[in-house]
């Protein structure tokens, strides 16, 4: 997928789109996304402008966007959306202009509308961030049985 297809699928527009490319490596199991950082990125001007580092929250957003695209590629959500319900992340290194971030997402099978996955972000072969995430997909969640009114 290119940036316009990613934007349409996620319903997220630049500048908040944190990935430029996305491709499925193994259907339902693994995908890779990239983000090429240039000195012109909007966040470099307003977040530690003298150091020019990508905010950790935006690295996490890139991981999330990669994983949710893999979920949407695996399970047809129609018009509904999955949402994050658990995040465990570590940001290990700064990402700076001229870096290309690569996010590798792996997905576990969905159980009762809950999907778990892991994403590792790296640049030049060095891991810069990693996380475990859980997504809830209301379309696939089991509804509790309703008691009949007496």
C-alpha positions as CSV (number, residue, x, y, z in Angstrom):
1,X,0.0,0.0,0.0
2,X,1.1,3.5,-0.6
3,X,0.4,6.5,1.6
4,X,-3.0,7.4,0.0
5,X,-4.2,3.8,0.4
6,X,-3.0,3.7,4.0
7,X,-4.7,7.0,4.7
8,X,-8.0,5.8,3.3
9,X,-7.9,2.4,5.1
10,X,-7.0,3.9,8.5
11,X,-9.1,7.1,8.0
12,X,-6.1,9.1,9.2
13,X,-4.8,12.0,7.3
14,X,-1.3,13.5,7.1
15,X,0.4,14.9,9.1
16,X,-0.8,12.3,11.7
17,X,-0.1,9.4,9.4
18,X,3.1,7.8,10.8
19,X,3.8,5.3,8.1
20,X,4.6,5.8,4.4
21,X,4.4,2.2,3.1
22,X,2.7,-1.0,4.2
23,X,3.0,-4.6,2.9
24,X,1.7,-7.9,4.2
25,X,4.5,-10.5,4.4
26,X,2.4,-13.4,5.6
27,X,-1.4,-13.1,5.4
28,X,-2.9,-12.8,8.9
29,X,0.5,-13.1,10.6
30,X,3.1,-10.6,9.6
31,X,3.4,-7.1,7.9
32,X,6.1,-4.5,7.4
33,X,5.6,-0.7,7.3
34,X,8.1,2.1,6.8
35,X,8.4,5.8,7.7
36,X,11.1,7.9,6.1
37,X,12.0,10.8,8.4
38,X,13.0,14.0,6.8
39,X,14.1,17.2,8.5
40,X,10.9,18.8,7.3
41,X,8.6,16.7,9.4
42,X,6.2,19.0,11.4
43,X,7.1,17.5,14.8
44,X,10.8,18.3,14.4
45,X,10.0,22.0,14.5
46,X,8.0,21.9,17.7
47,X,9.4,18.9,19.8
48,X,12.9,19.6,21.0
49,X,13.7,21.7,18.0
50,X,17.4,21.9,18.9
51,X,17.8,18.2,19.1
52,X,15.3,17.1,16.4
53,X,14.1,13.8,17.7
54,X,10.8,12.1,16.8
55,X,8.4,12.1,19.8
56,X,8.1,8.7,21.4
57,X,4.4,8.9,21.2
58,X,4.6,9.2,17.4
59,X,6.9,6.2,17.2
60,X,4.2,4.3,19.2
61,X,1.5,5.7,16.8
62,X,3.5,4.2,13.9
63,X,3.6,0.8,15.6
64,X,-0.2,1.0,16.2
65,X,-1.0,2.0,12.6
66,X,1.1,-0.9,11.3
67,X,-0.6,-3.4,13.5
68,X,-4.2,-2.1,12.8
69,X,-3.6,-2.3,9.1
70,X,-2.6,-6.0,9.5
71,X,-5.7,-6.6,11.6
72,X,-7.9,-4.9,8.9
73,X,-6.2,-6.9,6.2
74,X,-6.9,-10.1,8.1
75,X,-10.4,-9.5,9.4
76,X,-13.2,-7.7,7.5
77,X,-14.3,-4.9,9.8
78,X,-16.6,-3.3,7.3
79,X,-17.5,0.2,8.6
80,X,-16.6,-0.6,12.2
81,X,-13.2,0.1,13.7
82,X,-11.0,-1.8,16.1
83,X,-9.6,0.1,19.0
84,X,-6.6,-0.3,21.3
85,X,-7.4,-1.6,24.8
86,X,-3.9,-2.5,26.0
87,X,-0.4,-1.1,25.3
88,X,2.9,-2.2,26.7
89,X,5.8,-0.4,24.9
90,X,9.4,0.4,25.2
91,X,11.1,3.2,23.3
92,X,14.8,2.4,23.3
93,X,16.4,5.0,21.1
94,X,15.7,8.3,19.5
95,X,14.7,8.6,15.8
96,X,16.1,11.6,14.0
97,X,15.9,13.1,10.6
98,X,17.2,11.0,7.7
99,X,16.3,7.8,9.6
100,X,14.0,5.3,8.0
101,X,11.9,3.5,10.6
102,X,10.8,-0.1,9.8
103,X,7.9,-1.5,11.8
104,X,7.5,-5.3,11.7
105,X,4.1,-6.4,13.1
106,X,3.1,-10.0,14.0
107,X,-0.4,-10.9,14.9
108,X,-1.9,-13.6,17.0
109,X,-5.3,-15.2,16.1
110,X,-8.4,-13.3,17.2
111,X,-10.3,-14.7,20.2
112,X,-13.7,-13.3,21.1
113,X,-13.1,-10.1,19.3
114,X,-9.7,-9.5,20.9
115,X,-6.6,-9.5,18.8
116,X,-3.0,-9.3,20.2
117,X,0.1,-8.4,18.3
118,X,3.6,-7.3,18.7
119,X,5.5,-4.6,16.7
120,X,9.3,-4.0,16.6
121,X,10.5,-0.7,15.2
122,X,14.0,-0.5,13.9
123,X,16.3,1.8,12.0
124,X,19.5,0.7,10.3
125,X,19.1,-2.7,11.9
126,X,18.9,-1.3,15.4
127,X,15.7,-1.8,17.5
128,X,14.4,1.7,18.5
129,X,11.0,0.7,19.9
130,X,8.9,-2.4,20.6
131,X,5.5,-3.1,21.9
132,X,2.8,-5.5,22.6
133,X,-0.8,-4.4,21.9
134,X,-4.3,-5.7,22.3
135,X,-7.1,-4.5,20.0
136,X,-10.9,-4.9,20.6
137,X,-13.1,-5.4,17.5
138,X,-16.7,-4.8,18.5
139,X,-18.0,-6.4,15.3
140,X,-16.5,-9.7,16.4
141,X,-17.1,-9.6,20.1
142,X,-19.6,-12.1,21.6
143,X,-22.6,-10.4,23.0
144,X,-23.9,-11.5,26.4
145,X,-27.2,-13.4,26.4
146,X,-30.1,-11.2,27.3
147,X,-32.5,-12.4,29.9
148,X,-36.1,-12.3,29.0
149,X,-38.1,-9.7,30.8
150,X,-40.5,-11.1,33.4
